[in-house]
């Protein structure tokens, strides 16, 4: 399953977390008086899947030259473990180094054994200990995996023309989802499987674009997200309307819907709302103890494919 767009949103929240809090008029002072070394965490557990892709990085002072720094933690000074809170067993994670050393996103931690199974409804704690700027730091976070029951039950149309009307009414793609008991937040990742300029919708809300303008923003047209929240907590069925402003290509689309745990829900609900009415800034909701920022959560995923034609 793809979590690429989730990583993009995580990067936006990380920038906010590195910003110094201000007050009054909402002016961000670019100073380092409150800088503290922190572990940046990005990791998700999926029931029945191996523990992998746990990305651990570090933060920086705002005036540091990142061309002379690495965001990676020193693996010789870093330990990461997953604890199964049900059994109390602690599982040490291994460091994965990619074949292409320049691909930062492919440095991650994983569990390489076969004796750890992520269960529906289970609780798991990530514990990270490392050293940043000669300072020992530690972060830990616990996620409880959603209960079984979630799936995409159906979709009203497999294919539609862009902004198609039926009987004079504009129609959208609508997903029926079966809810996971206790889960009230469901996020859809909408990915166009075509990102060619020739297939870009010329009368999209963004208007006619030159190829150069398109290339600069291509990723935000290719990947989109939409969520519903505050659904009933019991098992049952809900709908997700996918609106046309989330589709920017004549293309086949992969739609992944995630039933998300509390950690991921609260992160997504707060990462873009970090300024109070009086101008004060605050961090997103990370649910990480110690010197950590980011998100460690769990999801159940299901996938459907749709097509938008001219």
HELIX and SHEET records of a PDB file:
HELIX    1   1 UNK A    4  UNK A   17  1                                  14    
HELIX    2   2 UNK A   66  UNK A   68  5                                   3    
HELIX    3   3 UNK A   75  UNK A   77  5                                   3    
HELIX    4   4 UNK A  104  UNK A  106  5                                   3    
HELIX    5   5 UNK A  197  UNK A  199  5                                   3    
HELIX    6   6 UNK A  211  UNK A  216  1                                   6    
HELIX    7   7 UNK A  218  UNK A  222  1                                   5    
HELIX    8   8 UNK A  244  UNK A  246  5                                   3    
HELIX    9   9 UNK A  262  UNK A  270  1                                   9    
SHEET    1   A 4 UNK A  55  UNK A  58  0                                        
SHEET    2   A 4 UNK A  39  UNK A  46 -1                                        
SHEET    3   A 4 UNK A 292  UNK A 309  1                                        
SHEET    4   A 4 UNK A 159  UNK A 161  1                                        
SHEET    1   B 6 UNK A  55  UNK A  58  0                                        
SHEET    2   B 6 UNK A  39  UNK A  46 -1                                        
SHEET    3   B 6 UNK A 292  UNK A 309  1                                        
SHEET    4   B 6 UNK A 251  UNK A 260 -1                                        
SHEET    5   B 6 UNK A 185  UNK A 192 -1                                        
SHEET    6   B 6 UNK A 223  UNK A 229 -1                                        
SHEET    1   C 5 UNK A  90  UNK A  92  0                                        
SHEET    2   C 5 UNK A  79  UNK A  84 -1                                        
SHEET    3   C 5 UNK A 123  UNK A 132 -1                                        
SHEET    4   C 5 UNK A 135  UNK A 144 -1                                        
SHEET    5   C 5 UNK A 289  UNK A 290 -1                                        
SHEET    1   D 2 UNK A  94  UNK A  96  0                                        
SHEET    2   D 2 UNK A 108  UNK A 110 -1                                        
SHEET    1   E 3 UNK A 151  UNK A 155  0                                        
SHEET    2   E 3 UNK A 173  UNK A 178 -1                                        
SHEET    3   E 3 UNK A 237  UNK A 242 -1                                        
SHEET    1   F 2 UNK A 165  UNK A 166  0                                        
SHEET    2   F 2 UNK A 169  UNK A 170 -1                                        
END                                                                             
